[in-house]
Amino acid sequence: MRRFSDMKRHSAGKHSGPSQRQLRAGELTRHALVEVMRDHEILDPDLAGVSVTVTQVRLSPDLRHAVCFVEPLGGGKASVVVDALNRHAKFLRGLLGRSIDMKFTPDLKFIHDETFNQASRMNALFEDPKVAQDIASAPDSDED
């Protein structure tokens, strides 16, 4: 008969995504970070007048490190905004620690979220006349 610890070790190689615990803590961190950024002004010329969307927070398995995916409103000067946020990561972490109820406040690392750019590129491809022609002439598989 297998022991629970053996089954846990055996199945660990098959599961490659984040755990439910990581996902829950990531959402908690994301919501708290949004509140902190909304309530506290960061005095930095690169962040002056810039609205930032925190799209996702991914936590390490030990919940001590967080990668925060951000998108500046309008998408302009994203690298400048991300650099500024990374400069102020320790300040934001300090404010975040007061907002979340976790054993450890994770270290923050900010990265530009590229999914908006990829979605725009895909939309542009679908609007291309050659692609639209191929889509229109393709037989529908639902009618079979």
C-alpha positions as CSV (number, residue, x, y, z in Angstrom):
1,M,0.0,0.0,0.0
2,R,1.3,3.4,-0.9
3,R,1.8,6.1,1.7
4,F,0.4,9.6,1.1
5,S,3.9,11.1,1.0
6,D,4.9,8.6,-1.8
7,M,1.8,9.6,-3.8
8,K,2.4,13.2,-3.3
9,R,6.0,12.9,-4.5
10,H,4.9,10.7,-7.5
11,S,2.3,13.2,-8.7
12,A,4.5,16.2,-8.2
13,G,6.2,15.8,-11.5
14,K,2.9,15.8,-13.5
15,H,1.6,19.1,-12.1
16,S,3.6,22.0,-13.5
17,G,1.2,25.0,-12.9
18,P,0.8,27.1,-9.8
19,S,-0.9,25.6,-6.8
20,Q,-4.3,26.8,-5.6
21,R,-2.5,28.4,-2.6
22,Q,-0.3,30.4,-5.0
23,L,-3.2,31.5,-7.1
24,R,-5.2,32.7,-4.1
25,A,-2.3,34.5,-2.5
26,G,-1.5,36.1,-5.9
27,E,-5.0,37.5,-6.3
28,L,-4.9,38.7,-2.7
29,T,-1.6,40.4,-3.4
30,R,-2.8,41.9,-6.7
31,H,-5.9,43.4,-5.1
32,A,-3.9,44.8,-2.2
33,L,-1.2,46.2,-4.5
34,V,-3.9,48.0,-6.6
35,E,-5.3,49.6,-3.4
36,V,-1.8,50.7,-2.3
37,M,-1.0,52.2,-5.6
38,R,-4.3,54.0,-5.7
39,D,-4.1,55.3,-2.2
40,H,-0.5,56.3,-2.0
41,E,1.2,58.6,-4.5
42,I,4.7,57.7,-5.5
43,L,6.8,60.8,-6.0
44,D,8.6,59.9,-9.2
45,P,8.6,62.0,-12.4
46,D,8.4,58.8,-14.5
47,L,5.1,57.8,-12.7
48,A,3.6,61.3,-12.6
49,G,0.1,61.2,-14.2
50,V,0.4,57.6,-15.3
51,S,-2.3,55.1,-14.5
52,V,-1.0,51.5,-14.1
53,T,-3.1,48.3,-14.4
54,V,-1.8,45.4,-12.4
55,T,-3.0,42.5,-14.5
56,Q,-1.6,39.5,-12.6
57,V,0.6,38.6,-9.7
58,R,2.5,35.3,-9.7
59,L,3.9,34.1,-6.5
60,S,6.8,31.6,-5.9
61,P,5.9,28.3,-4.2
62,D,7.1,29.6,-0.9
63,L,5.1,32.9,-1.4
64,R,8.2,35.1,-0.7
65,H,8.7,36.4,-4.3
66,A,6.0,38.0,-6.5
67,V,6.2,38.9,-10.1
68,C,3.7,41.6,-10.9
69,F,2.6,42.0,-14.5
70,V,1.7,45.7,-15.2
71,E,0.4,47.7,-18.1
72,P,0.5,51.5,-18.2
73,L,-2.8,53.0,-19.4
74,G,-2.4,53.6,-23.1
75,G,0.7,51.3,-23.3
76,G,3.1,54.1,-23.9
77,K,6.5,54.3,-22.2
78,A,6.0,50.9,-20.6
79,S,9.7,50.2,-20.0
80,V,10.1,53.6,-18.2
81,V,7.1,52.9,-16.0
82,V,8.3,49.4,-15.2
83,D,11.8,50.6,-14.3
84,A,10.3,53.3,-12.0
85,L,8.1,50.7,-10.3
86,N,11.0,48.4,-9.7
87,R,13.0,51.3,-8.2
88,H,10.1,51.8,-5.7
89,A,9.5,48.1,-5.1
90,K,10.7,48.1,-1.5
91,F,8.5,51.1,-0.7
92,L,5.5,49.4,-2.2
93,R,6.4,46.2,-0.4
94,G,6.3,48.1,2.9
95,L,2.9,49.5,2.2
96,L,1.7,46.2,1.0
97,G,2.8,44.5,4.2
98,R,0.3,46.6,6.1
99,S,-2.5,45.7,3.8
100,I,-2.3,41.9,3.5
101,D,-2.6,39.2,6.2
102,M,0.2,36.8,5.1
103,K,3.1,35.3,7.1
104,F,5.6,37.0,4.8
105,T,5.3,40.0,2.5
106,P,6.6,39.0,-0.8
107,D,9.5,40.8,-2.6
108,L,8.0,42.6,-5.7
109,K,9.4,42.5,-9.2
110,F,7.5,44.4,-11.9
111,I,7.3,43.2,-15.5
112,H,5.5,44.7,-18.5
113,D,2.5,42.5,-19.5
114,E,2.9,41.7,-23.2
115,T,-0.5,40.0,-23.6
116,F,-2.2,43.3,-24.6
117,N,0.4,43.7,-27.4
118,Q,-0.1,40.1,-28.5
119,A,-3.9,40.5,-28.6
120,S,-3.5,43.7,-30.7
121,R,-1.2,41.9,-33.1
122,M,-3.7,39.0,-33.4
123,N,-6.6,41.4,-34.1
124,A,-4.5,43.1,-36.8
125,L,-3.8,39.7,-38.4
126,F,-7.5,38.8,-38.4
127,E,-8.4,42.2,-40.0
128,D,-5.9,41.6,-42.8
129,P,-7.8,41.3,-46.1
130,K,-6.0,38.1,-47.1
131,V,-6.7,36.4,-43.8
132,A,-10.3,37.6,-43.9
133,Q,-10.7,36.1,-47.4
134,D,-9.3,32.7,-46.1
135,I,-11.7,32.7,-43.1
136,A,-14.7,33.6,-45.3
137,S,-13.9,30.8,-47.9
138,A,-13.2,28.1,-45.3
139,P,-15.9,25.5,-45.0
140,D,-17.8,25.5,-41.7
141,S,-17.3,22.3,-39.7
142,D,-20.6,22.8,-37.9
143,E,-22.6,22.2,-41.1
144,D,-21.3,18.7,-41.7
